[in-house]
Amino acid sequence: MRKKTWNVLAVVFLLLAGVCVALFVRNAVHRSETSKQGQEDLASSSDSSVDEVDSSAEEVIEENVVEEEVSEAEPEEPYVSPIDFAALQEANPDIFGWLEIPGMDLSEPLLNRAGDNEYYLTRDSDGADSNAGSLFVEDYNSLDFSDPVTVIYGHNMRSGAMFGFLQERFSDSTFFQENRTFTIYLPEAEYEYTVFAAVPYSNEHLLYYHDFTQFSELEAFIEDVYATRSLIANVDTSITIEEGDRIVILSTCLGGDNTQRYLVMGVYKSLETETDETQAENSLN
């Protein structure tokens, strides 16, 4: 009986030992897998941190390169006018600009007498009496040519002085096609204008009767100019006037008709409007 009891106990002991071994093995495997997963997560986190550090380092390098390029860029040199305005204004402070029309060999100072728009009708650039007068701008305009439309007046002299050859030259279609620019010089800048119209027009005071700060009114005026029908009119309708453009009108008496004037019109396109037009052309292409 005692022997049988010991046999039973031995079997039970062996079963319990087997269960304990199985549990031990299972826990060991679980710990191994957990440790492996932790190492993988740590490695992944380390790689991610390295990538972030590399990315940050690249951004810092790029920023430093940009800063170096900016610092290495040479400062823009100040504009130096080819016209000696200091000497001119010492002789006559009313001289504020200079007009040059290469095709006419015209190179003359521009004047303005504040408060007296008729002063330079009968005076030269030295202020001396002269039937030819001077080229001048009235008080309706600012003197930096920033207005939408600036008008320069000059007599149509038979001698050819001032705007004496303006109508004769620009009414010729060949001359008009081959001489399409004039330049305005100021002490601090210069502007080249592209001629787009040369027409006889009403002798109304343009700046008095038109508010060209309203682009709709400027558009209507340009349409009227483009619609001019005359043997002495030349226009280039391919030039579109955009808001922001600046126009200069050279105005003189029309030969043989005192009810009209002869206008030569040029446009200066700012960088912004030139960029907009280029982008529009590219989108069409």
C-alpha positions as a Python dict, from the first residue, in 0.01 Angstrom:
ca = {
    (1, 'M'): (0, 0, 0),
    (2, 'R'): (281, 239, 93),
    (3, 'K'): (463, 157, -230),
    (4, 'K'): (155, 238, -437),
    (5, 'T'): (118, 571, -263),
    (6, 'W'): (476, 666, -341),
    (7, 'N'): (424, 580, -706),
    (8, 'V'): (124, 813, -726),
    (9, 'L'): (319, 1092, -560),
    (10, 'A'): (607, 1043, -802),
    (11, 'V'): (374, 1074, -1101),
    (12, 'V'): (217, 1390, -957),
    (13, 'F'): (563, 1536, -891),
    (14, 'L'): (674, 1463, -1246),
    (15, 'L'): (360, 1628, -1386),
    (16, 'L'): (414, 1939, -1174),
    (17, 'A'): (779, 1953, -1277),
    (18, 'G'): (680, 1930, -1644),
    (19, 'V'): (429, 2213, -1602),
    (20, 'C'): (691, 2430, -1430),
    (21, 'V'): (945, 2364, -1708),
    (22, 'A'): (688, 2451, -1974),
    (23, 'L'): (599, 2778, -1801),
    (24, 'F'): (967, 2865, -1763),
    (25, 'V'): (1038, 2805, -2131),
    (26, 'R'): (731, 3008, -2236),
    (27, 'N'): (836, 3306, -2021),
    (28, 'A'): (1190, 3291, -2151),
    (29, 'V'): (1071, 3296, -2512),
    (30, 'H'): (838, 3590, -2439),
    (31, 'R'): (1119, 3786, -2276),
    (32, 'S'): (1344, 3716, -2572),
    (33, 'E'): (1084, 3839, -2821),
    (34, 'T'): (1012, 4149, -2614),
    (35, 'S'): (1381, 4230, -2591),
    (36, 'K'): (1425, 4186, -2967),
    (37, 'Q'): (1127, 4413, -3039),
    (38, 'G'): (1265, 4675, -2804),
    (39, 'Q'): (1601, 4666, -2980),
    (40, 'E'): (1428, 4708, -3317),
    (41, 'D'): (1222, 5002, -3187),
    (42, 'L'): (1533, 5161, -3044),
    (43, 'A'): (1717, 5115, -3372),
    (44, 'S'): (1424, 5265, -3565),
    (45, 'S'): (1405, 5559, -3326),
    (46, 'S'): (1779, 5610, -3360),
    (47, 'D'): (1756, 5606, -3743),
    (48, 'S'): (1468, 5857, -3732),
    (49, 'S'): (1666, 6085, -3504),
    (50, 'V'): (1965, 6063, -3735),
    (51, 'D'): (1744, 6149, -4036),
    (52, 'E'): (1602, 6449, -3850),
    (53, 'V'): (1951, 6565, -3754),
    (54, 'D'): (2071, 6520, -4116),
    (55, 'S'): (1768, 6715, -4246),
    (56, 'S'): (1822, 6996, -3996),
    (57, 'A'): (2190, 7007, -4085),
    (58, 'E'): (2107, 7033, -4457),
    (59, 'E'): (1863, 7320, -4389),
    (60, 'V'): (2125, 7505, -4185),
    (61, 'I'): (2382, 7454, -4463),
    (62, 'E'): (2137, 7582, -4727),
    (63, 'E'): (2054, 7887, -4514),
    (64, 'N'): (2422, 7960, -4466),
    (65, 'V'): (2483, 7929, -4842),
    (66, 'V'): (2198, 8173, -4917),
    (67, 'E'): (2329, 8417, -4657),
    (68, 'E'): (2678, 8391, -4804),
    (69, 'E'): (2542, 8455, -5157),
    (70, 'V'): (2352, 8761, -5036),
    (71, 'S'): (2651, 8893, -4845),
    (72, 'E'): (2878, 8831, -5144),
    (73, 'A'): (2643, 9014, -5386),
    (74, 'E'): (2791, 9346, -5482),
    (75, 'P'): (2587, 9651, -5374),
    (76, 'E'): (2407, 9825, -5660),
    (77, 'E'): (2595, 10130, -5773),
    (78, 'P'): (2402, 10459, -5752),
    (79, 'Y'): (2276, 10605, -6080),
    (80, 'V'): (2500, 10867, -6238),
    (81, 'S'): (2332, 11083, -6500),
    (82, 'P'): (2519, 11166, -6821),
    (83, 'I'): (2371, 11516, -6785),
    (84, 'D'): (2550, 11756, -6550),
    (85, 'F'): (2241, 11869, -6362),
    (86, 'A'): (2443, 12029, -6084),
    (87, 'A'): (2592, 12280, -6326),
    (88, 'L'): (2264, 12333, -6509),
    (89, 'Q'): (2064, 12394, -6192),
    (90, 'E'): (2328, 12627, -6059),
    (91, 'A'): (2270, 12842, -6368),
    (92, 'N'): (1889, 12794, -6359),
    (93, 'P'): (1712, 12598, -6082),
    (94, 'D'): (1407, 12560, -6309),
    (95, 'I'): (1591, 12297, -6515),
    (96, 'F'): (1471, 11962, -6383),
    (97, 'G'): (1519, 11719, -6671),
    (98, 'W'): (1650, 11659, -7021),
    (99, 'L'): (1485, 11527, -7338),
    (100, 'E'): (1673, 11343, -7609),
    (101, 'I'): (1522, 11227, -7941),
    (102, 'P'): (1805, 11055, -8132),
    (103, 'G'): (1628, 11046, -8469),
    (104, 'M'): (1578, 11424, -8464),
    (105, 'D'): (1913, 11510, -8309),
    (106, 'L'): (1710, 11687, -8044),
    (107, 'S'): (1874, 11725, -7704),
    (108, 'E'): (1721, 11995, -7485),
    (109, 'P'): (1667, 12078, -7116),
    (110, 'L'): (1321, 12053, -6962),
    (111, 'L'): (1201, 12340, -6748),
    (112, 'N'): (924, 12424, -6503),
    (113, 'R'): (851, 12760, -6342),
    (114, 'A'): (640, 12689, -6034),
    (115, 'G'): (326, 12901, -6035),
    (116, 'D'): (371, 13034, -6390),
    (117, 'N'): (293, 12785, -6668),
    (118, 'E'): (347, 13046, -6941),
    (119, 'Y'): (689, 13164, -6830),
    (120, 'Y'): (893, 12949, -7069),
    (121, 'L'): (671, 13015, -7369),
    (122, 'T'): (890, 13317, -7438),
    (123, 'R'): (1211, 13246, -7246),
    (124, 'D'): (1506, 13021, -7314),
    (125, 'S'): (1668, 12791, -7061),
    (126, 'D'): (1879, 13079, -6928),
    (127, 'G'): (1567, 13283, -6860),
    (128, 'A'): (1639, 13529, -7143),
    (129, 'D'): (1362, 13649, -7375),
    (130, 'S'): (1324, 13418, -7676),
    (131, 'N'): (1054, 13367, -7939),
    (132, 'A'): (1148, 12998, -7950),
    (133, 'G'): (1090, 12962, -7579),
    (134, 'S'): (1188, 12633, -7411),
    (135, 'L'): (1060, 12282, -7366),
    (136, 'F'): (858, 12286, -7046),
    (137, 'V'): (617, 12097, -6822),
    (138, 'E'): (325, 12263, -6646),
    (139, 'D'): (231, 12247, -6278),
    (140, 'Y'): (-38, 11992, -6361),
    (141, 'N'): (238, 11732, -6362),
    (142, 'S'): (486, 11610, -6105),
    (143, 'L'): (846, 11653, -6215),
    (144, 'D'): (955, 11292, -6162),
    (145, 'F'): (743, 11160, -6452),
    (146, 'S'): (548, 10933, -6221),
    (147, 'D'): (209, 11056, -6349),
    (148, 'P'): (5, 10835, -6585),
    (149, 'V'): (41, 11110, -6848),
    (150, 'T'): (300, 11389, -6858),
    (151, 'V'): (283, 11657, -7129),
    (152, 'I'): (593, 11836, -7258),
    (153, 'Y'): (521, 12154, -7455),
    (154, 'G'): (738, 12318, -7720),
    (155, 'H'): (694, 12564, -8006),
    (156, 'N'): (675, 12447, -8367),
    (157, 'M'): (947, 12680, -8494),
    (158, 'R'): (1011, 12720, -8868),
    (159, 'S'): (1384, 12720, -8791),
    (160, 'G'): (1345, 12370, -8652),
    (161, 'A'): (1422, 12485, -8297),
    (162, 'M'): (1240, 12319, -8006),
    (163, 'F'): (966, 12097, -8163),
    (164, 'G'): (1003, 12257, -8507),
    (165, 'F'): (1070, 11920, -8678),
    (166, 'L'): (836, 11706, -8465),
    (167, 'Q'): (542, 11704, -8709),
    (168, 'E'): (756, 11690, -9022),
    (169, 'R'): (954, 11390, -8904),
    (170, 'F'): (697, 11177, -8722),
    (171, 'S'): (424, 11227, -8984),
    (172, 'D'): (652, 11034, -9222),
    (173, 'S'): (566, 10665, -9188),
    (174, 'T'): (921, 10548, -9260),
    (175, 'F'): (1072, 10780, -9001),
    (176, 'F'): (803, 10672, -8752),
    (177, 'Q'): (889, 10305, -8798),
    (178, 'E'): (1264, 10360, -8772),
    (179, 'N'): (1270, 10608, -8482),
    (180, 'R'): (1058, 10469, -8205),
    (181, 'T'): (1229, 10587, -7886),
    (182, 'F'): (1312, 10896, -7689),
    (183, 'T'): (1477, 10931, -7349),
    (184, 'I'): (1403, 11143, -7044),
    (185, 'Y'): (1698, 11211, -6813),
    (186, 'L'): (1654, 11317, -6451),
    (187, 'P'): (1922, 11372, -6186),
    (188, 'E'): (1836, 11039, -6023),
    (189, 'A'): (1712, 10825, -6315),
    (190, 'E'): (1655, 10794, -6687),
    (191, 'Y'): (1357, 10651, -6876),
    (192, 'E'): (1334, 10531, -7234),
    (193, 'Y'): (992, 10567, -7396),
    (194, 'T'): (859, 10372, -7692),
    (195, 'V'): (672, 10588, -7943),
    (196, 'F'): (332, 10438, -8025),
    (197, 'A'): (143, 10731, -8180),
    (198, 'A'): (204, 11055, -8370),
    (199, 'V'): (-125, 11226, -8452),
    (200, 'P'): (-302, 11557, -8500),
    (201, 'Y'): (-538, 11610, -8208),
    (202, 'S'): (-773, 11865, -8057),
    (203, 'N'): (-602, 12167, -7900),
    (204, 'E'): (-796, 12112, -7578),
    (205, 'H'): (-587, 12122, -7261),
    (206, 'L'): (-535, 11751, -7207),
    (207, 'L'): (-455, 11761, -6837),
    (208, 'Y'): (-736, 12005, -6760),
    (209, 'Y'): (-1011, 11819, -6942),
    (210, 'H'): (-900, 11464, -6866),
    (211, 'D'): (-841, 11290, -6535),
    (212, 'F'): (-583, 11036, -6645),
    (213, 'T'): (-551, 10899, -6292),
    (214, 'Q'): (-873, 10715, -6381),
    (215, 'F'): (-752, 10434, -6605),
    (216, 'S'): (-1090, 10410, -6778),
    (217, 'E'): (-1051, 10768, -6899),
    (218, 'L'): (-696, 10701, -7016),
    (219, 'E'): (-818, 10395, -7206),
    (220, 'A'): (-1089, 10602, -7377),
    (221, 'F'): (-831, 10866, -7473),
    (222, 'I'): (-593, 10605, -7620),
    (223, 'E'): (-880, 10448, -7817),
    (224, 'D'): (-959, 10793, -7957),
    (225, 'V'): (-595, 10842, -8056),
    (226, 'Y'): (-578, 10499, -8223),
    (227, 'A'): (-895, 10582, -8417),
    (228, 'T'): (-737, 10895, -8574),
    (229, 'R'): (-763, 10901, -8954),
    (230, 'S'): (-521, 11144, -9114),
    (231, 'L'): (-246, 11144, -9374),
    (232, 'I'): (-7, 11275, -9109),
    (233, 'A'): (-104, 11023, -8840),
    (234, 'N'): (99, 10717, -8750),
    (235, 'V'): (0, 10471, -8478),
    (236, 'D'): (113, 10130, -8358),
    (237, 'T'): (-196, 9958, -8222),
    (238, 'S'): (4, 9649, -8130),
    (239, 'I'): (124, 9837, -7821),
    (240, 'T'): (-129, 9788, -7544),
    (241, 'I'): (-140, 10048, -7270),
    (242, 'E'): (-171, 9880, -6930),
    (243, 'E'): (-259, 10026, -6594),
    (244, 'G'): (68, 10133, -6434),
    (245, 'D'): (230, 10239, -6763),
    (246, 'R'): (357, 10595, -6785),
    (247, 'I'): (299, 10804, -7096),
    (248, 'V'): (480, 11117, -7212),
    (249, 'I'): (316, 11337, -7477),
    (250, 'L'): (530, 11576, -7681),
    (251, 'S'): (287, 11852, -7778),
    (252, 'T'): (331, 12130, -8034),
    (253, 'C'): (119, 12345, -8263),
    (254, 'L'): (-12, 12174, -8576),
    (255, 'G'): (125, 12338, -8888),
    (256, 'G'): (-152, 12509, -9085),
    (257, 'D'): (-431, 12450, -8832),
    (258, 'N'): (-448, 12644, -8507),
    (259, 'T'): (-746, 12441, -8386),
    (260, 'Q'): (-531, 12133, -8339),
    (261, 'R'): (-198, 12025, -8198),
    (262, 'Y'): (47, 11758, -8307),
    (263, 'L'): (113, 11493, -8045),
    (264, 'V'): (395, 11239, -8033),
    (265, 'M'): (320, 10985, -7764),
    (266, 'G'): (562, 10744, -7595),
    (267, 'V'): (509, 10487, -7321),
    (268, 'Y'): (741, 10371, -7048),
    (269, 'K'): (654, 10028, -6917),
    (270, 'S'): (753, 9954, -6560),
    (271, 'L'): (912, 9620, -6473),
    (272, 'E'): (583, 9495, -6327),
    (273, 'T'): (377, 9556, -6641),
    (274, 'E'): (653, 9414, -6865),
    (275, 'T'): (656, 9098, -6648),
    (276, 'D'): (276, 9068, -6661),
    (277, 'E'): (274, 9102, -7041),
    (278, 'T'): (554, 8845, -7078),
    (279, 'Q'): (366, 8598, -6859),
    (280, 'A'): (48, 8656, -7062),
    (281, 'E'): (234, 8592, -7389),
    (282, 'N'): (393, 8276, -7246),
    (283, 'S'): (53, 8144, -7133),
    (284, 'L'): (-84, 8194, -7485),
    (285, 'N'): (212, 8004, -7630),
}
